[in-house]
Amino acid sequence: MMKTCCFTIVANNYRHFARALVASVRRHSPDIDAFVAICDDPLAARDARDAYTEIQLRELGLPKFDRFVFQYTILELSTAIKPWVIAELFARGYERVIYFDPDIKLYGPLDDILAQLDTANIVLTPHLTDWLDDGKHPSELTVLQSGTYNLGFIALRASDEARRFVAWWQHKLLRDCVVDIARGLFTDQKWVDLVPGMYRGVAIVRDPGWNVAYWNLNHRQVTQSNGSYLVNGQPLLFFHYSGFAPEAKLFSRHQDRFAMDTLPPAVRALADDYTGDLKRGGDEECRRIPYAFGSFLSGEPIPEFVRRCYREGFPWDAPHPDLWTPEGQAFLIDWLNRPAPFQGRSPWFTRIAAILYRLRPDLQAAFPDVTGAHGIAYAHWFVDNARSQAGFAEMFIAPVRAMLGPPSATTPAASGAEKPGRSSYADDWAPAAQGAPAINGEPSATALPDASITAIQSRSGDVWRRFFQVTYRAAWGVRLAVQPFTTRSFRHRVRDSLLRRAYFGDRRAMPAHAPLSGAGGSGAAVAAPAERAAPCASVNGCGRQGAGSNGVNVIGYLAAESGVGESARSMLRLLGAAGIETTPVDFRIGNVARMTERIPEHAGGEQLSAINIFQINADQMFVGRDNLGAGIFEGRYNIGYWTWELPEFPDEWVPAFALLDEVWVPSAFCQKAIAAKSPVPVLRVPHAVEAPRVMADRRAFGFREDETVFLSMCDVLSVSERKNPFGAAEAFRRAFPGNEPVRLLLKISNLDYQPDLKSPLKRLIDSEPRITLIEGYLSRQTVWVLMASIDCYVSLHRSEGFGFGMAEAMACGKSVIATGWSGNVDFTRPDNSLLIDYELVALERDFGPYRRGQIWAEPDLDAAASAMRQIAASPDLRQRLGARGKEMVARELSPAVIAPMLRSRLALIRE
């Protein structure tokens, strides 16, 4: 018989659950060895009810133990160690290993699970086997966000494939076992969505008697017969009591579908019996056991924000003392209390204050210029509220309070910026200092009447400010209670108003732009596209016009002959394919590209609708808001369609999230970069790509029929160093040093904005007559004819957010050579393109918005030259790659494919 065990993982305060689970295992499968991994320090004395073998946390060989443990909350750590426990049990010689969450109870023998492991490497159960469509929580979307398979159960056979999976899982959970729905992560569970596609021998068991829980209970009928339980007529094997607590009103705290007094009778009987198990397991005494890694050595609780700040901000391999020693914690606290790295002037807030700011959209909206004019106001907010709203200890608040300086009884004259001095935590009713009044902070020899009036007004302002601070704190305390009775827009307006009145005033800088809830704005930056009138003469005056319709407003550079313009037109085509009425708003401020493109004919809505899609990148969102007016945001659901081409999203653009409810991006690369700093959901919505029917015309472009023609395109407004046209030219020269019948076409637009490129381009053309330059703009129709006329598209980019040129060439059935990094790898794959190896390098200086120290790819030009030679030598290769690329674009990037997903998402938003 194969050596078999089961295990669970608990901290000490959850031992009563582990005791109930193991007792049920002993009852039904007494020959199975039972283990419990203790995600905590061991108890001082053993309890006789712990009838299992314990595995201590420090036995698992966790990498960098102190930082691995510190970076995670108790929930995250308990799930992060799972693959390490599995590896340990494999190492102890167990051939079959079964994991159960501690809040599971068995009602039958494990024989059916063991039978699955006779042939399967990995056994999983799905959360859902039927619809959740009753409007309750959790919904199907909620389940999708947390993971397709419930990782309260997993079983593995110690095969090579299972060991390979466990090693991969360890790698993923080393740093990313987090609850971060915006980034698409939910502890260890979300990663396993990939497993059935990545590994062989994965069994998905849909038996209704397995893993019965609140999320599937409404389509699983539990009945009791002769002391046994059936589920849809099948024997109950194990029930998952996730979120269950004795004496609670809800069956699980994670849902609102089942209350204890409305449970089906058989489920109520199960719950009552399980309550008895937990009480016999010592639930009251266990719940009082403190978590060993939950507090600093001083006894202060470790807030989740502190763990996150360390995990995201401190390099994994950088040395420091053990974090669970006095020296290590002194080091950590000092590091957290240092000025935030991006704060270039007076350090009004620390690293820990910065991470709190980044995770709170309400603070970003209230203090948008936090590194400048609004820094002091935010510091005052932090001193007043960080303990009550984020659980920060005084040791994290005191440094910011000290930076603000001691309370001052005098008030500097209003000058648009505050001098360090008075903090809102001080006694606002303290008597004025004795002696002469102060003017601009300096003593005056004479008591001037206007100075006295200023002091009185300041005192009055302080009283009102204190009143609004108290009101703000009270509103925060009741926010959850009033949520069911108020609208989101109303809550935002109240919060924004209270924050501004409490922390801005005559002594503190006001935000440079109107509050998000306002209707301000001086005039519309709306320009009519060619041969078309703008849909709304002034978007500021549109207010809530049409807000009840099912349409969408697309706001962006709709007429621009550039990548961002094509992105906006792609969105219009997608919405048209989805049958959604669209109101286009052609915004032009800040874009210098030529504005002659036409808007698709279907996009003709005449009023603004309830959903906005801003085809305006993060760096221009406040420009758009200041020119379009805040009224276009108010009362609508606001989506930003953003692209960013490097792995790290700039800190200075983070405040733009405050204007949005969610962000859409064209690629997984963009999603990862932006979601890392986003407080709102970030969804991947690829660009729609569809080639029109055009005929090739090589003669029109001067190509000979016997030439193999390569095309590389670059708009210098998109930063030529990133697009790297000279890399394509150099690879071409290395590939074809003789008189081979080949040609490289460089299409480069907007050279007037980077005139220093003209001389090297001229020298390049003079030195290699087979390289042809097309400078300036071509109409979209001409570009498509050009695509149809070439043999291969070459993009030796250093980074791409998506890669329109490559996708459009593939849509035309053309072969593609491309750097195998960044946004394009979503669709350029080894089976449909020639991908070029690269080395990731740090930028040695700024290139436009791409800052020194960021990284991008340096493609291997020798490898690119080899790929060009392959393309030139083999028409069959060109045809095969072109056909595969065209099929992939039709399958994954066509409007017909993406439109249904878009329609579903917008319908969900409207609901």
ChimeraX attribute file (.defattr): number of C-alpha atoms within 10 A of each C-alpha:
attribute: neighborCount
match mode: 1-to-1
recipient: residues
	/A:1	4
	/A:2	11
	/A:3	13
	/A:4	19
	/A:5	19
	/A:6	22
	/A:7	26
	/A:8	26
	/A:9	27
	/A:10	22
	/A:11	24
	/A:12	21
	/A:13	18
	/A:14	21
	/A:15	25
	/A:16	25
	/A:17	26
	/A:18	31
	/A:19	23
	/A:20	25
	/A:21	24
	/A:22	28
	/A:23	22
	/A:24	20
	/A:25	22
	/A:26	17
	/A:27	13
	/A:28	15
	/A:29	16
	/A:30	14
	/A:31	12
	/A:32	17
	/A:33	18
	/A:34	22
	/A:35	21
	/A:36	25
	/A:37	23
	/A:38	21
	/A:39	24
	/A:40	23
	/A:41	14
	/A:42	15
	/A:43	10
	/A:44	6
	/A:45	6
	/A:46	8
	/A:47	8
	/A:48	7
	/A:49	16
	/A:50	17
	/A:51	15
	/A:52	18
	/A:53	12
	/A:54	16
	/A:55	19
	/A:56	15
	/A:57	21
	/A:58	12
	/A:59	11
	/A:60	18
	/A:61	11
	/A:62	17
	/A:63	10
	/A:64	12
	/A:65	15
	/A:66	16
	/A:67	19
	/A:68	18
	/A:69	24
	/A:70	20
	/A:71	22
	/A:72	26
	/A:73	20
	/A:74	19
	/A:75	15
	/A:76	19
	/A:77	23
	/A:78	23
	/A:79	22
	/A:80	26
	/A:81	24
	/A:82	22
	/A:83	21
	/A:84	20
	/A:85	27
	/A:86	24
	/A:87	19
	/A:88	16
	/A:89	22
	/A:90	20
	/A:91	11
	/A:92	10
	/A:93	12
	/A:94	19
	/A:95	18
	/A:96	24
	/A:97	25
	/A:98	23
	/A:99	22
	/A:100	23
	/A:101	22
	/A:102	24
	/A:103	23
	/A:104	25
	/A:105	25
	/A:106	24
	/A:107	18
	/A:108	19
	/A:109	18
	/A:110	18
	/A:111	12
	/A:112	11
	/A:113	18
	/A:114	20
	/A:115	10
	/A:116	19
	/A:117	23
	/A:118	11
	/A:119	12
	/A:120	19
	/A:121	23
	/A:122	27
	/A:123	21
	/A:124	22
	/A:125	22
	/A:126	19
	/A:127	22
	/A:128	18
	/A:129	13
	/A:130	11
	/A:131	11
	/A:132	18
	/A:133	10
	/A:134	10
	/A:135	9
	/A:136	12
	/A:137	17
	/A:138	18
	/A:139	16
	/A:140	18
	/A:141	12
	/A:142	11
	/A:143	17
	/A:144	16
	/A:145	17
	/A:146	22
	/A:147	23
	/A:148	20
	/A:149	22
	/A:150	20
	/A:151	22
	/A:152	19
	/A:153	20
	/A:154	18
	/A:155	26
	/A:156	27
	/A:157	26
	/A:158	22
	/A:159	15
	/A:160	10
	/A:161	16
	/A:162	21
	/A:163	18
	/A:164	12
	/A:165	21
	/A:166	19
	/A:167	13
	/A:168	14
	/A:169	21
	/A:170	20
	/A:171	12
	/A:172	14
	/A:173	22
	/A:174	14
	/A:175	15
	/A:176	20
	/A:177	27
	/A:178	24
	/A:179	19
	/A:180	17
	/A:181	18
	/A:182	21
	/A:183	22
	/A:184	20
	/A:185	18
	/A:186	19
	/A:187	23
	/A:188	26
	/A:189	20
	/A:190	23
	/A:191	21
	/A:192	18
	/A:193	16
	/A:194	11
	/A:195	17
	/A:196	15
	/A:197	9
	/A:198	10
	/A:199	14
	/A:200	14
	/A:201	15
	/A:202	21
	/A:203	17
	/A:204	15
	/A:205	14
	/A:206	14
	/A:207	17
	/A:208	24
	/A:209	22
	/A:210	22
	/A:211	28
	/A:212	23
	/A:213	19
	/A:214	24
	/A:215	23
	/A:216	18
	/A:217	19
	/A:218	16
	/A:219	15
	/A:220	19
	/A:221	18
	/A:222	23
	/A:223	18
	/A:224	15
	/A:225	8
	/A:226	5
	/A:227	5
	/A:228	11
	/A:229	21
	/A:230	18
	/A:231	20
	/A:232	15
	/A:233	13
	/A:234	15
	/A:235	18
	/A:236	23
	/A:237	23
	/A:238	23
	/A:239	20
	/A:240	21
	/A:241	22
	/A:242	19
	/A:243	14
	/A:244	19
	/A:245	17
	/A:246	16
	/A:247	10
	/A:248	11
	/A:249	14
	/A:250	20
	/A:251	27
	/A:252	20
	/A:253	15
	/A:254	14
	/A:255	16
	/A:256	13
	/A:257	19
	/A:258	19
	/A:259	15
	/A:260	17
	/A:261	11
	/A:262	13
	/A:263	16
	/A:264	15
	/A:265	13
	/A:266	16
	/A:267	20
	/A:268	16
	/A:269	13
	/A:270	16
	/A:271	20
	/A:272	14
	/A:273	11
	/A:274	21
	/A:275	18
	/A:276	13
	/A:277	20
	/A:278	22
	/A:279	15
	/A:280	14
	/A:281	21
	/A:282	17
	/A:283	20
	/A:284	13
	/A:285	12
	/A:286	16
	/A:287	14
	/A:288	11
	/A:289	14
	/A:290	13
	/A:291	15
	/A:292	14
	/A:293	20
	/A:294	17
	/A:295	14
	/A:296	17
	/A:297	16
	/A:298	8
	/A:299	8
	/A:300	14
	/A:301	14
	/A:302	18
	/A:303	17
	/A:304	16
	/A:305	18
	/A:306	24
	/A:307	18
	/A:308	19
	/A:309	18
	/A:310	21
	/A:311	18
	/A:312	14
	/A:313	14
	/A:314	15
	/A:315	9
	/A:316	13
	/A:317	7
	/A:318	6
	/A:319	8
	/A:320	12
	/A:321	14
	/A:322	16
	/A:323	19
	/A:324	17
	/A:325	13
	/A:326	14
	/A:327	12
	/A:328	15
	/A:329	18
	/A:330	13
	/A:331	15
	/A:332	18
	/A:333	15
	/A:334	13
	/A:335	16
	/A:336	21
	/A:337	19
	/A:338	17
	/A:339	21
	/A:340	19
	/A:341	12
	/A:342	12
	/A:343	17
	/A:344	10
	/A:345	10
	/A:346	13
	/A:347	19
	/A:348	27
	/A:349	28
	/A:350	22
	/A:351	22
	/A:352	26
	/A:353	27
	/A:354	20
	/A:355	20
	/A:356	19
	/A:357	21
	/A:358	20
	/A:359	16
	/A:360	15
	/A:361	23
	/A:362	18
	/A:363	20
	/A:364	21
	/A:365	21
	/A:366	26
	/A:367	30
	/A:368	26
	/A:369	19
	/A:370	23
	/A:371	21
	/A:372	16
	/A:373	19
	/A:374	23
	/A:375	23
	/A:376	30
	/A:377	26
	/A:378	26
	/A:379	26
	/A:380	23
	/A:381	21
	/A:382	22
	/A:383	23
	/A:384	19
	/A:385	18
	/A:386	19
	/A:387	15
	/A:388	12
	/A:389	12
	/A:390	14
	/A:391	16
	/A:392	23
	/A:393	15
	/A:394	13
	/A:395	12
	/A:396	23
	/A:397	22
	/A:398	13
	/A:399	18
	/A:400	23
	/A:401	23
	/A:402	12
	/A:403	16
	/A:404	21
	/A:405	13
	/A:406	13
	/A:407	17
	/A:408	18
	/A:409	21
	/A:410	20
	/A:411	23
	/A:412	22
	/A:413	19
	/A:414	16
	/A:415	12
	/A:416	12
	/A:417	17
	/A:418	22
	/A:419	17
	/A:420	18
	/A:421	17
	/A:422	22
	/A:423	23
	/A:424	21
	/A:425	15
	/A:426	14
	/A:427	15
	/A:428	20
	/A:429	12
	/A:430	11
	/A:431	9
	/A:432	13
	/A:433	11
	/A:434	7
	/A:435	10
	/A:436	15
	/A:437	23
	/A:438	23
	/A:439	19
	/A:440	14
	/A:441	13
	/A:442	11
	/A:443	12
	/A:444	14
	/A:445	10
	/A:446	10
	/A:447	14
	/A:448	13
	/A:449	10
	/A:450	10
	/A:451	18
	/A:452	15
	/A:453	11
	/A:454	19
	/A:455	21
	/A:456	14
	/A:457	14
	/A:458	21
	/A:459	20
	/A:460	14
	/A:461	17
	/A:462	20
	/A:463	15
	/A:464	15
	/A:465	22
	/A:466	21
	/A:467	14
	/A:468	19
	/A:469	23
	/A:470	14
	/A:471	15
	/A:472	20
	/A:473	17
	/A:474	11
	/A:475	17
	/A:476	13
	/A:477	13
	/A:478	10
	/A:479	14
	/A:480	10
	/A:481	10
	/A:482	12
	/A:483	11
	/A:484	9
	/A:485	8
	/A:486	11
	/A:487	11
	/A:488	11
	/A:489	14
	/A:490	12
	/A:491	15
	/A:492	15
	/A:493	16
	/A:494	13
	/A:495	19
	/A:496	21
	/A:497	18
	/A:498	22
	/A:499	25
	/A:500	19
	/A:501	17
	/A:502	23
	/A:503	26
	/A:504	23
	/A:505	18
	/A:506	18
	/A:507	22
	/A:508	20
	/A:509	22
	/A:510	20
	/A:511	17
	/A:512	12
	/A:513	17
	/A:514	15
	/A:515	18
	/A:516	23
	/A:517	20
	/A:518	17
	/A:519	17
	/A:520	20
	/A:521	19
	/A:522	13
	/A:523	15
	/A:524	19
	/A:525	21
	/A:526	22
	/A:527	20
	/A:528	19
	/A:529	22
	/A:530	13
	/A:531	9
	/A:532	11
	/A:533	12
	/A:534	20
	/A:535	20
	/A:536	19
	/A:537	16
	/A:538	17
	/A:539	24
	/A:540	22
	/A:541	17
	/A:542	16
	/A:543	19
	/A:544	18
	/A:545	14
	/A:546	14
	/A:547	18
	/A:548	13
	/A:549	14
	/A:550	15
	/A:551	23
	/A:552	25
	/A:553	23
	/A:554	30
	/A:555	23
	/A:556	26
	/A:557	32
	/A:558	32
	/A:559	25
	/A:560	25
	/A:561	22
	/A:562	23
	/A:563	18
	/A:564	23
	/A:565	22
	/A:566	21
	/A:567	26
	/A:568	28
	/A:569	27
	/A:570	20
	/A:571	25
	/A:572	27
	/A:573	25
	/A:574	25
	/A:575	24
	/A:576	18
	/A:577	20
	/A:578	19
	/A:579	14
	/A:580	19
	/A:581	20
	/A:582	26
	/A:583	24
	/A:584	30
	/A:585	26
	/A:586	25
	/A:587	27
	/A:588	22
	/A:589	16
	/A:590	10
	/A:591	15
	/A:592	13
	/A:593	20
	/A:594	12
	/A:595	19
	/A:596	14
	/A:597	19
	/A:598	16
	/A:599	20
	/A:600	14
	/A:601	9
	/A:602	16
	/A:603	21
	/A:604	16
	/A:605	17
	/A:606	14
	/A:607	20
	/A:608	28
	/A:609	25
	/A:610	23
	/A:611	24
	/A:612	23
	/A:613	22
	/A:614	25
	/A:615	27
	/A:616	25
	/A:617	18
	/A:618	25
	/A:619	16
	/A:620	15
	/A:621	20
	/A:622	20
	/A:623	16
	/A:624	23
	/A:625	22
	/A:626	19
	/A:627	20
	/A:628	25
	/A:629	28
	/A:630	25
	/A:631	21
	/A:632	28
	/A:633	23
	/A:634	19
	/A:635	17
	/A:636	20
	/A:637	20
	/A:638	20
	/A:639	21
	/A:640	25
	/A:641	27
	/A:642	22
	/A:643	27
	/A:644	25
	/A:645	20
	/A:646	23
	/A:647	18
	/A:648	17
	/A:649	22
	/A:650	18
	/A:651	11
	/A:652	14
	/A:653	16
	/A:654	21
	/A:655	24
	/A:656	21
	/A:657	23
	/A:658	22
	/A:659	23
	/A:660	21
	/A:661	17
	/A:662	20
	/A:663	27
	/A:664	22
	/A:665	24
	/A:666	24
	/A:667	25
	/A:668	20
	/A:669	24
	/A:670	27
	/A:671	28
	/A:672	20
	/A:673	19
	/A:674	28
	/A:675	22
	/A:676	16
	/A:677	21
	/A:678	25
	/A:679	25
	/A:680	19
	/A:681	19
	/A:682	26
	/A:683	22
	/A:684	16
	/A:685	20
	/A:686	22
	/A:687	26
	/A:688	28
	/A:689	22
	/A:690	20
	/A:691	19
	/A:692	11
	/A:693	11
	/A:694	15
	/A:695	12
	/A:696	14
	/A:697	15
	/A:698	17
	/A:699	10
	/A:700	10
	/A:701	14
	/A:702	9
	/A:703	17
	/A:704	13
	/A:705	10
	/A:706	8
	/A:707	17
	/A:708	20
	/A:709	23
	/A:710	25
	/A:711	24
	/A:712	25
	/A:713	20
	/A:714	23
	/A:715	22
	/A:716	21
	/A:717	18
	/A:718	15
	/A:719	15
	/A:720	20
	/A:721	16
	/A:722	21
	/A:723	21
	/A:724	21
	/A:725	23
	/A:726	17
	/A:727	20
	/A:728	28
	/A:729	24
	/A:730	15
	/A:731	20
	/A:732	27
	/A:733	17
	/A:734	16
	/A:735	21
	/A:736	18
	/A:737	9
	/A:738	8
	/A:739	7
	/A:740	12
	/A:741	14
	/A:742	19
	/A:743	22
	/A:744	25
	/A:745	22
	/A:746	23
	/A:747	19
	/A:748	18
	/A:749	20
	/A:750	19
	/A:751	17
	/A:752	13
	/A:753	12
	/A:754	12
	/A:755	10
	/A:756	10
	/A:757	13
	/A:758	12
	/A:759	9
	/A:760	11
	/A:761	17
	/A:762	11
	/A:763	10
	/A:764	17
	/A:765	15
	/A:766	12
	/A:767	11
	/A:768	15
	/A:769	10
	/A:770	20
	/A:771	21
	/A:772	18
	/A:773	16
	/A:774	13
	/A:775	15
	/A:776	12
	/A:777	17
	/A:778	14
	/A:779	11
	/A:780	13
	/A:781	12
	/A:782	12
	/A:783	14
	/A:784	20
	/A:785	21
	/A:786	20
	/A:787	26
	/A:788	23
	/A:789	23
	/A:790	25
	/A:791	23
	/A:792	28
	/A:793	26
	/A:794	28
	/A:795	30
	/A:796	30
	/A:797	27
	/A:798	27
	/A:799	27
	/A:800	25
	/A:801	20
	/A:802	27
	/A:803	23
	/A:804	17
	/A:805	20
	/A:806	26
	/A:807	27
	/A:808	23
	/A:809	28
	/A:810	32
	/A:811	27
	/A:812	25
	/A:813	25
	/A:814	28
	/A:815	30
	/A:816	31
	/A:817	24
	/A:818	27
	/A:819	27
	/A:820	24
	/A:821	25
	/A:822	23
	/A:823	23
	/A:824	26
	/A:825	20
	/A:826	16
	/A:827	20
	/A:828	25
	/A:829	17
	/A:830	12
	/A:831	11
	/A:832	24
	/A:833	27
	/A:834	23
	/A:835	23
	/A:836	23
	/A:837	17
	/A:838	18
	/A:839	13
	/A:840	13
	/A:841	13
	/A:842	14
	/A:843	15
	/A:844	11
	/A:845	11
	/A:846	11
	/A:847	13
	/A:848	12
	/A:849	11
	/A:850	20
	/A:851	15
	/A:852	12
	/A:853	12
	/A:854	18
	/A:855	19
	/A:856	23
	/A:857	23
	/A:858	22
	/A:859	26
	/A:860	16
	/A:861	22
	/A:862	16
	/A:863	17
	/A:864	28
	/A:865	21
	/A:866	17
	/A:867	23
	/A:868	25
	/A:869	16
	/A:870	15
	/A:871	24
	/A:872	22
	/A:873	12
	/A:874	11
	/A:875	12
	/A:876	10
	/A:877	16
	/A:878	21
	/A:879	16
	/A:880	17
	/A:881	23
	/A:882	24
	/A:883	18
	/A:884	20
	/A:885	29
	/A:886	23
	/A:887	16
	/A:888	19
	/A:889	25
	/A:890	19
	/A:891	13
	/A:892	17
	/A:893	22
	/A:894	20
	/A:895	25
	/A:896	17
	/A:897	17
	/A:898	21
	/A:899	23
	/A:900	16
	/A:901	13
	/A:902	19
	/A:903	17
	/A:904	12
	/A:905	13
	/A:906	16
	/A:907	11
	/A:908	10
	/A:909	11
	/A:910	14
	/A:911	6
